[in-house]
Amino acid sequence: MKNRKFLIFMTVVMALALVLAGCGGKKEEPKKDAPKAAEKIKVAFVYVGPVGDGGWTYAHDQARKYLESKMPDVQTVFVESVPEGADSERVITQLVEQGAKIVFTTSFGYMDPTINVAKKYPNVTFMHCSGFKTAPNVGTYFGRMYQARYLSGIVAGKQTKSNVIGYVAAFPIPEVVRGINAFTVGVRSVNPQAKVKVIWTNTWYDPAKEKQAAMSLLDAGADVITQHQDTPGPMQAAQEKGKFGIGYNTDMSKMAPKAVMTSPVWNWGPYYVKVVEGVKNKTWKNEQYWGSLKENVVDLAPFGPMVPEETKKLVADAKKKIVDGSWDVFWGPVKDQTGAVKIAAGQKMSDADMLSFNWFVEGVDGTISK
């Protein structure tokens, strides 16, 4: 009996084993993870003014958009209207903490804050515009805007009838002084009797104050206005008074079409692409870049209809000499306001001296406040 029960039990066990074997099917392969999309490189921009200023910040923001259009694997972010000083250090830090791997800080007053943050984040690349301090992970970049300023000075010098040209200037720093000097050298290359009268506003972005400064210059006899400001306020003042203007940063003719003859302009886009590609390919170096007319980082906007063909030809001839390297703006002889020769004939000013400009050339009516 026991044997019979045992045989029945074994028969059931074997049957169950056959059933389980038949239902087992194929062993499932572990699912492979779907390929992850390549993570975008986060690139941040810190702006001193609003993106709609029509000038300095607008030019940088157009370049930011150009970068995104040329590099689909890049994600850009920006913070606008960031005050220079301690607050900018907080903003730069926040952008890095939010994942930025490259940070462009686009105003002179961000120099020390950029250096301070860079020390804390050695694996992040920082690029500071217009400064002179570098670090292993910090480079600087700017353009030889003085070359385009000189060309625009030719336009102003040929256009003025009163021989008084007004210059609405931001801050008395070497960058601005260099631009005033280059413009004046251009003016006097075609009109040695002309004077360039300077008013300092100590602002980058204050449309009302900058426009009023231009009005003061116009009331003082200027019939052409130029500027180192981030707003078109001075150009609008010139138009309201029926006079002419030379804009800055971007083509300002849309803001004052009856006044603006041309504008020295920035073209940052290709350079931003170059920097990001360098970081991505691990070929980036912490250089101090100073791009020129030849590299198209700086240029002149199209001429307005009031600019004569003769003037256009003078500008084209001067531009050719600068681009081919046969001449540049601060090649001697160059005199200062007192008439003393500062750069002798046959000599040329070094980059280091241009970057620390602290004196005005002959023909400037103004002082550099300390």
Secondary structure in CASP SS format (residue, H / E / C, confidence):
PFRMAT SS
TARGET T0000
AUTHOR 0000-0000-0000
METHOD secondary structure of the structure
MODEL  1
M C 1.00
K H 1.00
N H 1.00
R H 1.00
K H 1.00
F H 1.00
L H 1.00
I H 1.00
F H 1.00
M H 1.00
T H 1.00
V H 1.00
V H 1.00
M H 1.00
A H 1.00
L H 1.00
A H 1.00
L H 1.00
V H 1.00
L H 1.00
A H 1.00
G H 1.00
C H 1.00
G C 1.00
G C 1.00
K C 1.00
K C 1.00
E C 1.00
E C 1.00
P C 1.00
K C 1.00
K C 1.00
D C 1.00
A C 1.00
P C 1.00
K C 1.00
A C 1.00
A C 1.00
E C 1.00
K C 1.00
I E 1.00
K E 1.00
V E 1.00
A E 1.00
F E 1.00
V E 1.00
Y C 1.00
V C 1.00
G C 1.00
P C 1.00
V C 1.00
G C 1.00
D C 1.00
G C 1.00
G C 1.00
W H 1.00
T H 1.00
Y H 1.00
A H 1.00
H H 1.00
D H 1.00
Q H 1.00
A H 1.00
R H 1.00
K H 1.00
Y H 1.00
L H 1.00
E H 1.00
S H 1.00
K H 1.00
M C 1.00
P C 1.00
D C 1.00
V E 1.00
Q E 1.00
T E 1.00
V E 1.00
F E 1.00
V E 1.00
E C 1.00
S C 1.00
V C 1.00
P C 1.00
E C 1.00
G C 1.00
A H 1.00
D H 1.00
S H 1.00
E H 1.00
R H 1.00
V H 1.00
I H 1.00
T H 1.00
Q H 1.00
L H 1.00
V H 1.00
E H 1.00
Q C 1.00
G C 1.00
A C 1.00
K C 1.00
I E 1.00
V E 1.00
F E 1.00
T E 1.00
T C 1.00
S C 1.00
F H 1.00
G H 1.00
Y H 1.00
M H 1.00
D H 1.00
P H 1.00
T H 1.00
I H 1.00
N H 1.00
V H 1.00
A H 1.00
K H 1.00
K H 1.00
Y C 1.00
P C 1.00
N C 1.00
V C 1.00
T E 1.00
F E 1.00
M E 1.00
H E 1.00
C E 1.00
S C 1.00
G C 1.00
F C 1.00
K C 1.00
T C 1.00
A E 1.00
P C 1.00
N C 1.00
V E 1.00
G E 1.00
T E 1.00
Y E 1.00
F E 1.00
G E 1.00
R C 1.00
M H 1.00
Y H 1.00
Q H 1.00
A H 1.00
R H 1.00
Y H 1.00
L H 1.00
S H 1.00
G H 1.00
I H 1.00
V H 1.00
A H 1.00
G H 1.00
K H 1.00
Q H 1.00
T C 1.00
K C 1.00
S C 1.00
N C 1.00
V E 1.00
I E 1.00
G E 1.00
Y E 1.00
V E 1.00
A E 1.00
A C 1.00
F C 1.00
P C 1.00
I C 1.00
P H 1.00
E H 1.00
V H 1.00
V H 1.00
R H 1.00
G H 1.00
I H 1.00
N H 1.00
A H 1.00
F H 1.00
T H 1.00
V H 1.00
G H 1.00
V H 1.00
R H 1.00
S H 1.00
V H 1.00
N C 1.00
P C 1.00
Q C 1.00
A C 1.00
K E 1.00
V E 1.00
K E 1.00
V E 1.00
I E 1.00
W E 1.00
T C 1.00
N C 1.00
T C 1.00
W C 1.00
Y C 1.00
D C 1.00
P H 1.00
A H 1.00
K H 1.00
E H 1.00
K H 1.00
Q H 1.00
A H 1.00
A H 1.00
M H 1.00
S H 1.00
L H 1.00
L H 1.00
D H 1.00
A C 1.00
G C 1.00
A C 1.00
D C 1.00
V E 1.00
I E 1.00
T E 1.00
Q E 1.00
H E 1.00
Q C 1.00
D C 1.00
T C 1.00
P C 1.00
G H 1.00
P H 1.00
M H 1.00
Q H 1.00
A H 1.00
A H 1.00
Q H 1.00
E H 1.00
K C 1.00
G C 1.00
K C 1.00
F E 1.00
G E 1.00
I E 1.00
G C 1.00
Y C 1.00
N E 1.00
T C 1.00
D C 1.00
M C 1.00
S C 1.00
K C 1.00
M C 1.00
A C 1.00
P C 1.00
K C 1.00
A C 1.00
V E 1.00
M E 1.00
T E 1.00
S C 1.00
P E 1.00
V E 1.00
W E 1.00
N C 1.00
W C 1.00
G H 1.00
P H 1.00
Y H 1.00
Y H 1.00
V H 1.00
K H 1.00
V H 1.00
V H 1.00
E H 1.00
G H 1.00
V H 1.00
K H 1.00
N C 1.00
K C 1.00
T C 1.00
W C 1.00
K C 1.00
N C 1.00
E C 1.00
Q E 1.00
Y E 1.00
W E 1.00
G E 1.00
S C 1.00
L C 1.00
K C 1.00
E C 1.00
N C 1.00
V C 1.00
V E 1.00
D E 1.00
L E 1.00
A C 1.00
P C 1.00
F C 1.00
G C 1.00
P C 1.00
M C 1.00
V C 1.00
P C 1.00
E H 1.00
E H 1.00
T H 1.00
K H 1.00
K H 1.00
L H 1.00
V H 1.00
A H 1.00
D H 1.00
A H 1.00
K H 1.00
K H 1.00
K H 1.00
I H 1.00
V H 1.00
D H 1.00
G C 1.00
S C 1.00
W C 1.00
D C 1.00
V C 1.00
F C 1.00
W E 1.00
G C 1.00
P C 1.00
V E 1.00
K E 1.00
D E 1.00
Q C 1.00
T C 1.00
G C 1.00
A C 1.00
V E 1.00
K E 1.00
I E 1.00
A C 1.00
A C 1.00
G C 1.00
Q C 1.00
K E 1.00
M C 1.00
S C 1.00
D H 1.00
A H 1.00
D H 1.00
M H 1.00
L C 1.00
S C 1.00
F C 1.00
N C 1.00
W C 1.00
F C 1.00
V E 1.00
E C 1.00
G C 1.00
V E 1.00
D E 1.00
G C 1.00
T C 1.00
I C 1.00
S C 1.00
K C 1.00
END
